[in-house]
Amino acid sequence: MSSHPRTGLLQSVERAMAVLDHVAAAPGPLPARDISRALGLALPTTYHLLTTLVTGGYLVHLAEEHAYALGHRVDDLARGLRRQIAVPPEVERVTAVVHRQAHAAAYYAALRDAEMIVAHVAECPAHPRIRVLDVGFHRVPHATAFGKLMLAMLEPAAAEDLLDTTGTPPVTAGTVTDRRLLRRQLAQVRSTGLAIEVDEFQADLSCMAAPVTDAADRFVGAVAVSMPTARMREHRWAVERAVRLGAVRATRAVSLSAAARAGRCHTDGANP
């Protein structure tokens, strides 16, 4: 099995993940020839990768349609992700309070390896979440408030490297795609300790996020809200107060939860 000449990654694994990503992004099952053509892979190589993914349960072969679709193992992975990023009950309660005080869908996003992952959402029929922002969402950091917050908290070189990887594609007509303008936004986020996006992720909808830190004052997540842009402008200061206070409370909850886990580990280690 060969390795990628530049990164040391296993090329066959890279290709298999590319096939899985491509099938996952498709609106329906895909024939092998379409996958081969889209990814620039030889057809025999594509069949080999598809067979491997089918054997592992990550894809299924729909014989009657001569096509491939996602398999049950993908759902297992999704459940595993939700379990691993689950927030402490105290953080859930803080998010619920922000939801009530801001009269908006409220989110807790956690930092995981230079990605902001939505870990918890508090919503109601009157103030629903942005449908795409479900638990596990992590894309387009340049277009989301909690993503801008993360980019601002990273070292500038690390933020630039990340943007080189993700790009700054337009999500809406209002998305800031110019890197120079985005840098100015990030400088303002660092100055104010608050990130705001207006109509960048979804038209006529805005988001606001404030940072959450751990006991060592390291950035670990964000409390955020989303609401119609007109209402955000009308109630800006009340919303900001709720988000900032929520971030302070979440910071305290994260620290207390970590201390409690450390105490349990110490107790367990002391017992024979």
C-alpha positions in Angstrom: 0.0 0.0 0.0 1.6 3.3 -1.1 1.8 6.5 0.7 1.1 10.0 -0.6 4.5 11.4 -1.7 3.9 14.9 -0.1 1.9 14.3 3.0 2.7 10.8 4.0 -1.0 9.9 4.0 -2.0 6.6 2.6 -3.2 7.4 -0.9 -5.7 4.5 -1.0 -7.3 5.7 2.2 -7.5 9.3 0.9 -9.2 8.0 -2.3 -11.6 5.9 -0.3 -12.6 8.9 1.9 -13.0 11.0 -1.3 -15.4 8.4 -2.7 -17.3 8.4 0.6 -17.5 12.2 0.7 -18.6 12.3 -2.9 -21.4 9.8 -2.4 -22.5 11.6 0.8 -22.8 14.9 -1.0 -24.9 13.5 -3.9 -28.7 14.0 -3.9 -29.1 10.2 -4.6 -27.3 7.0 -5.4 -24.4 7.3 -7.9 -23.2 4.8 -10.6 -19.5 3.8 -10.4 -18.8 5.5 -13.7 -20.1 8.9 -12.4 -17.9 8.6 -9.3 -14.9 7.6 -11.4 -15.3 10.5 -13.7 -16.0 13.1 -11.0 -13.0 12.1 -8.9 -10.6 11.5 -11.9 -10.1 7.9 -10.8 -9.6 4.9 -13.1 -12.7 2.8 -13.2 -11.0 -0.4 -11.9 -9.6 1.6 -9.0 -13.1 3.1 -8.3 -14.7 -0.4 -8.2 -12.0 -1.6 -5.8 -12.6 1.4 -3.5 -16.4 0.9 -3.7 -16.1 -2.8 -2.9 -14.0 -2.0 0.2 -16.5 0.6 1.4 -19.4 -1.7 0.8 -17.7 -4.5 2.7 -17.2 -2.2 5.7 -20.8 -1.1 5.6 -20.0 2.5 4.7 -21.7 2.2 1.3 -24.4 -0.1 -0.1 -24.5 -1.4 -3.7 -28.0 -1.0 -5.1 -27.9 -3.7 -7.7 -31.2 -2.9 -9.5 -30.1 0.7 -9.9 -26.4 -0.1 -10.7 -25.5 2.6 -8.1 -24.0 3.2 -4.7 -25.4 4.9 -1.6 -24.5 5.5 2.0 -24.5 2.5 4.3 -25.5 2.0 7.9 -22.0 2.5 9.3 -22.2 6.2 8.4 -25.2 6.5 10.8 -23.1 4.7 13.5 -20.4 7.2 13.0 -22.8 10.1 13.3 -24.2 8.7 16.6 -20.6 8.3 17.8 -19.8 11.9 17.0 -22.8 13.2 18.9 -21.9 11.1 21.9 -18.3 12.3 21.9 -19.1 16.0 21.5 -22.0 16.0 24.0 -21.8 18.9 26.4 -22.1 18.8 30.2 -25.7 19.3 31.5 -24.5 22.7 32.9 -23.7 23.9 29.4 -27.0 22.7 28.1 -28.7 24.7 30.9 -26.7 27.8 30.0 -27.7 27.5 26.3 -31.3 27.1 27.3 -31.1 30.3 29.3 -29.6 32.2 26.4 -32.3 30.9 24.2 -35.0 32.3 26.5 -33.3 35.6 27.2 -32.4 36.4 23.6 -35.6 35.0 22.1 -33.5 33.2 19.6 -32.1 29.8 18.7 -29.0 29.3 20.8 -26.0 27.2 20.1 -22.9 25.8 21.9 -20.1 25.2 19.4 -17.0 23.4 20.6 -13.4 23.7 19.3 -12.1 20.4 17.9 -8.8 20.5 16.0 -9.2 23.9 14.3 -12.9 23.2 13.6 -15.9 24.6 15.4 -18.5 21.8 15.8 -22.1 22.5 16.8 -22.4 20.5 20.0 -25.8 21.6 21.4 -28.8 23.6 20.2 -31.6 25.1 22.2 -34.7 26.1 20.1 -38.5 26.2 20.1 -41.2 26.5 17.4 -41.1 30.3 17.7 -37.3 30.6 17.5 -36.1 27.6 15.5 -32.4 26.8 14.6 -31.0 27.4 11.2 -31.8 24.0 9.7 -28.3 23.4 8.5 -26.8 24.2 11.9 -27.5 20.8 13.4 -25.3 19.0 15.9 -22.1 18.1 14.1 -22.1 21.1 11.6 -18.6 22.4 11.1 -18.2 24.0 7.7 -17.6 27.5 6.2 -15.9 29.1 9.2 -15.6 32.4 7.3 -19.4 32.7 7.0 -20.5 31.8 10.6 -20.2 33.9 13.7 -18.7 31.1 15.8 -16.4 30.3 12.8 -15.1 33.9 12.7 -14.6 33.7 16.4 -12.4 30.7 16.0 -10.4 32.3 13.2 -9.9 35.4 15.3 -8.6 33.3 18.2 -6.1 31.3 16.2 -2.6 32.5 15.5 -2.8 34.6 12.3 -0.6 32.1 10.4 -2.8 29.2 11.5 -5.9 31.1 10.5 -4.5 31.8 7.0 -3.5 28.1 6.6 -7.0 27.0 7.6 -8.5 29.4 5.1 -6.2 28.2 2.4 -7.7 24.7 3.1 -11.4 25.7 3.4 -11.4 28.6 1.0 -13.9 31.5 1.3 -16.7 30.5 -1.0 -19.8 32.7 -1.2 -22.6 31.1 0.8 -25.0 34.0 0.2 -24.7 37.3 -1.7 -23.6 38.9 1.6 -20.8 36.4 2.5 -17.4 38.1 3.0 -15.1 36.3 0.6 -12.3 38.9 0.3 -9.5 37.8 2.6 -8.4 41.4 3.4 -11.9 42.3 4.5 -12.2 39.1 6.5 -8.9 39.9 8.2 -10.4 43.3 9.2 -13.4 41.5 10.6 -11.3 39.2 12.6 -9.3 42.1 14.0 -12.5 43.6 15.2 -13.6 40.3 16.8 -10.3 40.1 18.7 -10.8 43.7 19.8 -14.5 43.4 21.0 -14.5 39.7 22.0 -17.7 39.3 20.0 -18.3 37.9 16.5 -21.3 38.9 14.3 -22.3 37.9 10.8 -25.1 39.6 9.0 -26.7 37.8 6.0 -23.5 35.9 5.4 -24.6 32.3 6.1 -28.3 32.7 5.2 -30.1 35.7 3.7 -32.1 37.9 6.1 -30.6 36.0 9.1 -27.8 37.1 11.4 -25.7 35.3 14.1 -23.7 36.5 17.1 -21.1 34.5 19.1 -19.0 35.1 22.2 -16.0 33.0 23.3 -15.9 30.3 26.0 -12.6 29.5 27.7 -11.4 26.8 30.1 -9.7 27.1 33.5 -6.4 27.9 31.7 -8.0 30.7 29.7 -7.7 28.7 26.5 -10.4 29.2 23.8 -12.5 26.0 23.8 -15.9 27.0 22.3 -18.6 29.6 21.8 -22.1 30.5 22.8 -24.0 31.8 19.8 -27.5 32.8 18.6 -29.3 33.2 15.3 -32.3 35.3 14.4 -33.8 37.4 11.6 -31.5 40.3 10.7 -34.2 42.9 11.3 -34.8 41.6 14.9 -31.1 41.4 15.6 -30.7 45.1 14.6 -33.7 46.1 16.7 -32.7 44.2 19.8 -28.9 44.2 19.3 -27.8 45.3 22.8 -30.2 42.9 24.6 -29.1 40.1 22.5 -25.4 40.9 23.0 -25.9 41.1 26.7 -27.5 37.6 26.7 -24.8 36.1 24.6 -21.9 37.6 26.5 -23.4 36.6 29.9 -24.1 33.1 28.5 -20.5 32.8 27.4 -19.3 33.8 30.9 -21.7 31.2 32.5 -20.6 28.5 30.0 -16.9 29.3 30.8 -17.7 28.7 34.5 -19.6 25.5 33.7 -16.8 24.1 31.5 -14.2 24.8 34.2 -16.4 23.2 36.9 -17.1 20.2 34.8 -13.4 19.7 34.0 -12.6 20.0 37.7 -15.3 17.5 38.6 -13.9 15.0 36.0 -10.4 15.5 37.3 -11.6 14.9 40.8 -13.4 11.6 39.8 -10.3 10.4 38.0 -8.1 11.2 41.0 -10.5 9.3 43.3 -10.7 6.4 41.0 -6.9 6.2 40.7 -6.5 6.3 44.4 -8.8 3.2 44.9 -7.3 -0.2 44.4 
